[in-house]
Each structure stands twice: as C-alpha cells, then as structure tokens.
C-alpha cells in the first residue's frame, strides 16, 4: 500500500497534469490493485488471486463507507460544538428568541421533547402492527401472504412526503384533526410499519424449524409456539427491525413540516397545537441563513445523532443474549 502511494504521488504530482483529491484516490486504488495482484500472482494460482482482489475491493469499499459516515458525524459535531457547550441550549426553548440572538439565549429543549413524544407514539402505533404483519407472513401464511408481502415491500420505498400528505389529507383535512404531534406520529408510523414488518419477517424465518417442531411435539399450539419459542429466539432480529424503523422515523423533516408545523415554544400535548422536532428545527435554522441559527441547527443535529446512538445501545443491551452478557 505504501509503495503504491509513493508511486501514485510521483505519477500524479510530476508526470500527469492532473490535480484534486478524488482523482488521486482513484488512481491510488487502481495502482494498488495492480501491484497487489502482481505480488499475489507470483506465489498463488489464479483463483486465489481473484479472491484476494475481491476481498481487497470489499475491504476498501467498507473503509470508504465508514470514512464517509465518520466524516459526516465529526463534521456535524465540530460545527455544533459551540452550541452544545451552552447549558441553556439543552434546557430552554426559542420562545421570544430571534434566530440571530447569541447562543447564550434560547435552546432546543422543546424540539427534544417533541421528538421523544412523536417517536414514542409512532413506536406504540407501528410496533404491534408491524410485528403482527410479520407473524402473519412468516408463521401463518396463506393465499393473502404473498399479497401482503408485496404491499409491504412497495411501502418500504414510500417517500415520507407522500406519507405526510396522506395523513394530512385524511386526518387533518378529512376528519378535522388539528395539526399536532399525534398527526406526525401517525405519519411516521406509515413509514415505520413496512420496515418493521419486512425485517421482522426475515428474523422470524431464520429461526430453526426444529424449535417449532419440538414445541409442537410437546403439545404446544401454533400461537403458543410463536409467542414462547419463535419470538424470544428472534428478539435480536426484532430489535434490529425496531432500530431501523426508529432511525428512519426520527429523522423525518417533511412529515412534521406538513402535518404539524414548527413552533418556538414548549408543547407537551401531542393532540393540540404545533409540536416542534429536532429535524424540523434543523431545517428552520438553515433556511434563516443566519450564522448563529445555523450553529444551533448543527447543535440540534448533533443531539439527534446522540439520541439515535443512545436508542441503539439501549435496545442492544436489552435484547442481547444472556450468554453474550456473561
């Protein structure tokens, strides 16, 4: 790797009239693969050379993905660090505070509370429905199972703005329900249910069939087997399904913008008045084009990342196997 880096440095910097980091990295990858293939081919047959090259490509691709994710996280925290360092940013709302006010005024506590309320309601709505749908597709089956699976797969790619428009037309316009945090939770659940159902179905299907047969041989009914054997065995996969759905729902911006609207004050009642959320606060901070407001937006984005990480860790700790805990 170091030899390819030195060779590309000479070629890219002195022999070719090119410039830019991206071109350098691409050329480095190509030269590295050529040199690595030549070195391996000197002592190994062709199948092993191909295997090593594919492994190296996959490793580099994984490192690129990790680097991209790490750079986004580091950049977000670096931009929002000043806002995070103010205690009022965690404990105050923005009622009566202008976007250009210094960081020592106002905060995002109302958006944090709104996000937690909305995602909690969305989980309460989507988790039972998604889990029941997964059990039907994986354990019950029948003529409608393939149709349900097709609908679930189609809804997995449903844009969040369509879910927001659907809830706005049906719930707000049709039934006269006020724009509120509960409407946001309903719209979030529309996007979360397919993810829970599809991922949970995969987790249920990989449970060994021998466990079901053993339960049936002991006189357990189908539903008792599902509740007492299949679901506990697949709890790690079910936790993954919940984490994926939370990660999608908690970062929605279009949905609260359509069915709730932004607010600068604290509102803990999800059934009346607009309720702000961290993604919506980030959006509103950016569109002001005020440098201080943009710093607040990066601070709110950092808190959102912390919340997602905390939920991930808590769910993993709650669902890990007892043998792993030891």
URHU-V547837 format. One record per residue. N is the residue number from 0. RES is the residue in one small letter. OMEGA is omega in radians with two decimals (* if undefined). Layout:
N&RES&OMEGA, N&RES&OMEGA
This chain:
0&x&3.14, 1&x&3.11, 2&x&3.09, 3&x&3.09, 4&x&3.12, 5&x&-3.14, 6&x&3.12, 7&x&3.09, 8&x&3.11, 9&x&-3.10, 10&x&-3.04, 11&x&-3.05, 12&x&-3.03, 13&x&-3.06, 14&x&-3.09, 15&x&-3.13, 16&x&-3.10, 17&x&3.08, 18&x&3.14, 19&x&-3.09, 20&x&-3.09, 21&x&3.12, 22&x&3.11, 23&x&-3.12, 24&x&3.12, 25&x&3.12, 26&x&3.09, 27&x&3.12, 28&x&-3.11, 29&x&3.13, 30&x&3.12, 31&x&-3.13, 32&x&3.12, 33&x&-3.14, 34&x&3.14, 35&x&3.11, 36&x&3.13, 37&x&-3.13, 38&x&-3.13, 39&x&-3.11, 40&x&-3.14, 41&x&-3.08, 42&x&-3.05, 43&x&3.08, 44&x&-3.03, 45&x&-3.14, 46&x&3.14, 47&x&3.09, 48&x&3.13, 49&x&3.13, 50&x&-3.13, 51&x&3.13, 52&x&3.11, 53&x&3.11, 54&x&3.11, 55&x&3.12, 56&x&3.13, 57&x&3.10, 58&x&3.12, 59&x&3.11, 60&x&3.10, 61&x&3.11, 62&x&3.11, 63&x&3.12, 64&x&3.13, 65&x&3.13, 66&x&3.12, 67&x&3.11, 68&x&-3.14, 69&x&3.13, 70&x&3.11, 71&x&3.14, 72&x&-3.13, 73&x&3.14, 74&x&3.14, 75&x&-3.14, 76&x&3.12, 77&x&3.14, 78&x&-3.08, 79&x&-3.05, 80&x&-3.13, 81&x&3.11, 82&x&-3.13, 83&x&-3.12, 84&x&3.11, 85&x&-3.12, 86&x&-3.14, 87&x&3.13, 88&x&-3.13, 89&x&-2.95, 90&x&-3.09, 91&x&2.99, 92&x&-3.06, 93&x&3.13, 94&x&3.13, 95&x&-3.12, 96&x&-3.14, 97&x&3.13, 98&x&-3.11, 99&x&3.13, 100&x&3.14, 101&x&-3.08, 102&x&3.10, 103&x&3.11, 104&x&3.06, 105&x&-3.13, 106&x&-3.05, 107&x&-3.11, 108&x&3.13, 109&x&3.11, 110&x&3.09, 111&x&-3.14, 112&x&3.12, 113&x&3.11, 114&x&-3.14, 115&x&3.13, 116&x&-3.09, 117&x&-3.10, 118&x&3.08, 119&x&3.09, 120&x&3.13, 121&x&3.10, 122&x&3.13, 123&x&-3.14, 124&x&-2.95, 125&x&-3.06, 126&x&3.11, 127&x&-3.12, 128&x&3.13, 129&x&-3.13, 130&x&3.10, 131&x&3.10, 132&x&3.12, 133&x&3.12, 134&x&3.12, 135&x&-3.10, 136&x&-3.03, 137&x&-3.00, 138&x&-3.08, 139&x&-3.14, 140&x&-3.09, 141&x&-3.07, 142&x&-3.10, 143&x&-3.07, 144&x&3.14, 145&x&3.10, 146&x&3.11, 147&x&3.14, 148&x&3.12, 149&x&3.12, 150&x&3.14, 151&x&3.13, 152&x&3.09, 153&x&-3.14, 154&x&3.12, 155&x&-3.14, 156&x&-3.12, 157&x&3.10, 158&x&-3.08, 159&x&-3.13, 160&x&3.08, 161&x&3.07, 162&x&3.10, 163&x&3.11, 164&x&3.13, 165&x&3.14, 166&x&3.13, 167&x&-3.11, 168&x&-3.06, 169&x&-2.98, 170&x&-3.06, 171&x&-3.10, 172&x&-3.06, 173&x&-3.08, 174&x&3.09, 175&x&3.12, 176&x&-3.10, 177&x&3.03, 178&x&-2.97, 179&x&3.10, 180&x&3.12, 181&x&3.07, 182&x&3.07, 183&x&-3.13, 184&x&3.11, 185&x&3.13, 186&x&3.06, 187&x&-3.12, 188&x&3.09, 189&x&3.11, 190&x&-3.09, 191&x&-3.09, 192&x&3.14, 193&x&3.14, 194&x&3.11, 195&x&-3.09, 196&x&-3.07, 197&x&-3.13, 198&x&3.11, 199&x&3.10, 200&x&3.10, 201&x&3.13, 202&x&3.13, 203&x&-3.10, 204&x&-3.12, 205&x&3.03, 206&x&-3.09, 207&x&-3.14, 208&x&3.12, 209&x&3.08, 210&x&3.11, 211&x&-3.13, 212&x&3.11, 213&x&3.10, 214&x&3.10, 215&x&3.12, 216&x&3.10, 217&x&3.07, 218&x&3.12, 219&x&3.09, 220&x&-3.11, 221&x&-3.12, 222&x&3.10, 223&x&3.07, 224&x&3.14, 225&x&-3.07, 226&x&-3.01, 227&x&-3.05, 228&x&-3.00, 229&x&-3.09, 230&x&3.08, 231&x&3.13, 232&x&-3.07, 233&x&-3.02, 234&x&3.11, 235&x&3.09, 236&x&3.10, 237&x&3.06, 238&x&3.08, 239&x&3.09, 240&x&3.12, 241&x&3.13, 242&x&3.14, 243&x&3.14, 244&x&3.10, 245&x&-3.13, 246&x&3.09, 247&x&-3.06, 248&x&-3.02, 249&x&-3.13, 250&x&-3.10, 251&x&3.09, 252&x&-3.09, 253&x&-3.10, 254&x&3.11, 255&x&3.11, 256&x&-3.11, 257&x&-2.95, 258&x&3.09, 259&x&-3.06, 260&x&-3.09, 261&x&3.07, 262&x&3.14, 263&x&-3.07, 264&x&3.13, 265&x&3.08, 266&x&-3.13, 267&x&3.11, 268&x&-3.07, 269&x&-3.06, 270&x&3.10, 271&x&3.09, 272&x&3.12, 273&x&3.11, 274&x&-3.10, 275&x&3.08, 276&x&-3.09, 277&x&3.09, 278&x&3.12, 279&x&3.07, 280&x&3.09, 281&x&3.14, 282&x&-3.14, 283&x&3.12, 284&x&-3.11, 285&x&-3.06, 286&x&3.07, 287&x&-3.11, 288&x&3.05, 289&x&-3.10, 290&x&3.13, 291&x&3.12, 292&x&3.12, 293&x&3.05, 294&x&3.07, 295&x&3.12, 296&x&3.08, 297&x&3.07, 298&x&3.10, 299&x&3.08, 300&x&3.09, 301&x&3.10, 302&x&3.11, 303&x&3.09, 304&x&3.12, 305&x&-3.14, 306&x&3.14, 307&x&3.11, 308&x&3.14, 309&x&3.10, 310&x&3.13, 311&x&-3.11, 312&x&-3.11, 313&x&-3.13, 314&x&3.11, 315&x&3.12, 316&x&-3.12, 317&x&-3.03, 318&x&-3.12, 319&x&-3.10, 320&x&3.13, 321&x&3.11, 322&x&3.11, 323&x&3.14, 324&x&3.12, 325&x&*
